[in-house]
């Protein structure tokens, strides 16, 4: 065999070997590709979005103030007041457009009749989506959405319609309900990570402790919200969720404001007469969230009524502005779900 033939054979062998190596490495990387998690939180006054990258770093991508229509709509959707006149039935023809494919749906999305309450949310979702996509440099794969409180029975259809109209890829629950802010904020604090895709570290950490009574305090400009839950085996079972729109931080200058807040804290930290004997008698874990929860007066009041040690522990877990906690919890869940972590 001539020298030139030997050289040609060697180069061919080397080329194919390198191609095979690259294909093998690429396949291995694709199996371990980690997608970012994206979380959107629709609060009473504003919306926030957060991205959790593959290296677990968290980036706050947007905080968008809502207009009056948005604020009225989100309050109606989470209100316990059923005395208001229900909205007319949605007459969306989305199902018709779906038969023409996604391209046709995008082309004619503005021709679909949508309810005003849904429209109020679409603008917020588009603003959060645009900021997040600009940060990521690509279209969203999927996102988790968080609402302030469990939705009233006749409101879910309007949120579903808004998510579809925004033409963003959201994880719309096919059963059950949307995650609400207290659940997501607790998850951001590594409490109550009871998910089918939860990572083993969170599950084992939560399962090591006895049942605990967890209090989530969300104090924002718009409202004071308290959610009481029992954490057992890594899962939170909520027993009380109360929201006071007249106790938002914007009303804190009113006469008797802090005395009323103190009374609510003292009352929720007392065990009801018919409490399960297996449930702790007082709050043993505290989560602080909301744009006004670190107000000096609020911190002092929590220390006085809930306990300085619990407040100190809760504050030690606040590494980012607390108004982003719900969106952070949603981003954590999104990353776990899209990557099958802990499965």
CORUR-V836473 format. One record per helix or strand of 3 or more residues. SS is the DSSP state (alpha for helix, beta for strand). FROM is the first residue (numbers start at 1). TO is the last residue. If there is no record, write none. Layout:
ss,from,to
SS,FROM,TO
SS,FROM,TO
//
This chain:
ss,from,to
alpha,3,31
beta,37,42
beta,46,52
beta,58,65
alpha,68,78
alpha,94,98
alpha,101,107
alpha,109,111
alpha,116,136
beta,143,147
alpha,156,165
alpha,181,188
alpha,200,207
beta,212,219
beta,224,232
beta,235,244
alpha,245,247
alpha,249,251
alpha,257,268
beta,285,289
alpha,296,305
alpha,308,316
alpha,322,339
//
